Amino acid sequence: MRFAMSAILALALASSGGASLAAPPKAAAAAELPVVRVRLTTSAGIITLAIDVRHAPKTGANFLAYVDDGRLDGTRFYRAARRKGASKLGFVQGGIDTDARRGLEPVPLEPTSKTGLHHVDGAISMARYDNPNSGTANFSLMVGASPNMDARPGSPGYAVFGRVVGGMDVVKKILAMPTYPGGEGAMKGQMLMKPVTIIRAQRLDGRPRPTGRPQVWKLFEGR
């Protein structure tokens, strides 16, 4: 019997050119869709975003990681930056703010000069600190074009990674909300008196890809 089994195995190896009989490899994970819609359910209404992973792959994937992990659920829109002399234009800003418990590693800047995406009306842009590569999960939604936020000589600008495709009326409503007169620096007079809660951020296309990282902030919920 042992001889018979050995003969069968040898014949199988010979017919396969000597290849091993290892288990077939697992199918590779499906590639991310070029554009992924995300629904933000907020206390002011629903906003739908189209995340452009094709043109801004790093920034888009970073934002989707926050969405798929639930790291944006329970965060808020906290800033309304109205343009001087044109108060109906500007941008609103939201995300994890300074809550480091929700944060992932900063994402490298993908400038508009490389992506071809610009700060047009409805664009979603990654907020950051002075370091161009310091973006995490705070983002801005444009109301009207803001070409001054694009990359230009002497300034790397900000990374656009998609646009609003639904709920622009909600974005404008947030922009018009009352703000504190005080504050410091660029945000002076721009912080919302009553921030708008992002109740849930949910992807509408493709499969969620959670990072599996610890969800530390949940340990503090309700405290």
N, C-alpha and C positions, 0 to 999 in steps of 0.2 A: 504493500500500500504506500509506504514512504517513497519507494522508487517511482511508482506511478505518479504521485503528486509532484515529485521533483521533476519528472519528465514533462508534465503539463506546464509547470512554472517556467522551465527552460524554453519550451516551445512558445509560450506567451511572450517572454522576453525577446526571443529571436524575432518574432513577428513584429515587435514594436521597435526594432532597431536597437535593443539593449536598454531602452528607457525604463525607468523605475515605474512601479505600479502604485505610486503615491496617490492620495486622494486628490481630485481635481481642485484647483485653487478656487477660493470664493470669488464670486462676481465682484468687480470693482464697484465702489459706491457711485451712484449716478451723479453726473456733473450738475452743478448748480444751474438753475435757469438763468438766462441772460438778464431778465427783469423779474423781480419778485415783488408782488404787492403786499403791503402790510397795513392792517387796519388798526388805528389808534382809537379806542373807545375812551372818550374823555368826559369829564363832568360838564363840558360845554357842548358836546356833540361828537360826531364821528368824523375822523379825518383818514383818508386813504392815501397811502404813499406808494409810489413805484420806485423800488430800489434798483438802480442801474449797476448790476454786478458786472456786466460786460465791459463798461468803460471805466468803472472805479471798483475793481475787484477786491482790493484790500479794505477799503472803507466800507463798501457794501457788505462784505462778509462779516466785518466787525459789527456793524449795526444789526445784522441778522442774528449773530451770536447772542447779543443782548436780548433780542426779541425771543429767540427760541429757548433761552434760559429762564425767561420770565423776569429778567433784571430790570425791565422798564415798567413792569406792573406795579402800580402804587407810587410811581414817581410823578412829576408834575411839569407843567409849563409855568415858569417863574419870572419871565422877562418879556416885556413889550417895548421894543426899541422903535419909537416913532420918529420919522424924519422931520427935522426942523423945517417949518414952512409947508410941510405936506404930511400932516398927521395921519392920513389914511394909508401912507406908505411906510415901509420899514421891514421889520422882521420880529417874529416871536421865537423865544428860545426855551427849550425844555430838555428833560433827561434826568440823569441821576444827580445833577448839581454837584455837591461836594461829598456825597455819600460813598466813601472809598470801599465800603463793604460790598457794594454792587459792582465795583469796577473790575475790568480785565486789563491786560497790558495795553499801553497806548499804541495807537496805530500810526504807521508812517504816513506822512502827508502825501496825498496824490493831487498835485496842483492842477488847476484848470488848464494850464498850458500843455499838460500831457494828456489829460482825459478828454479834452474837448467839450466838457460840460461847463456851463457858466451859470452865474447867479441871475438867472432870469426870474420872472414872476412865477412863484410856486416852487422854486428850487428848494431842495433840502441840502443843507450844508453842515459839515462837521465843525462844531465849536472847538476851540483849543486855547491854550495859554500862549505865552510869548514864544515858547519852543514850538516850532512848526510840527514836530512829531509828538505832540502831547494830547492829541484827540482821544477821547474815550467813548462816552455815550451821550454827551450833551450835543444838541443839534439845533439848528435854526431853520425856520421856514420863511422864505421871502414873500413879502407882499409888494409887488412891483420889482423891477430889475434893480440889482445892486452891483453894477460892474466894478465898483471900487473894491469889492471883496474878491475879485478874480486875481490871479497871479499877474504881476507886472514888474518891470525893472525896479529893483530895490525892495520888493515885497513878495513873499511866496504865496500870499493870499490864503484862501480857505478851500477845503475840498468839497466840491459838490458831488453828491452820489445818488441823485434821484430827484423826484419832484412830486408835488401834490397832484393827485388825479381825482380826488373827491373830497368834499368838505372844505373847500376854500372859503366858504362863508363862515365856517367855524374859526378858521385861522384869522380872518378879519375881525371877527367878534372878540377874539382874545387880544388882538392888537389894540382894540379900542377900550379895553378894560382899564379902570383906574390904577395908577401907579403911585408909589411913595415919592414925595418930592426930594427926599434925601438920598444918601448913598455916596459912593466914591468912584472916581475914575470914569471909565467908559460907561459904566452901568448906572451912573447917577441919574435919578429920576425915572428909571426904567423898570424897577422891580415891582411886580404885581402886588397890590394890596391883598388880593385873594387869589393865590395861585390856583391854576386849573389842574385837577388831578387826571393823570393818565391811568385810568382804571385798568386797562388791559391793552397790551400790544400783541397782535397776533398775525402771523404770516398767513397769506391766503393762497399762495402758490408753492408747489413743491413740498418736500418733506422737511419737517423741523430737524435741525442739526444741533441739539444741545451740546454744550462743551463738556458736561459732566463735572464741572468745577463745583466746589462747595457753595451752597447758597446761604452764606453767612448771615445776610440781612434778615432772613426769616426767623433767626433765633431771637431777634429783637422786636418782632412785630407784636403789637398790642401792649408794649411797655410804655 
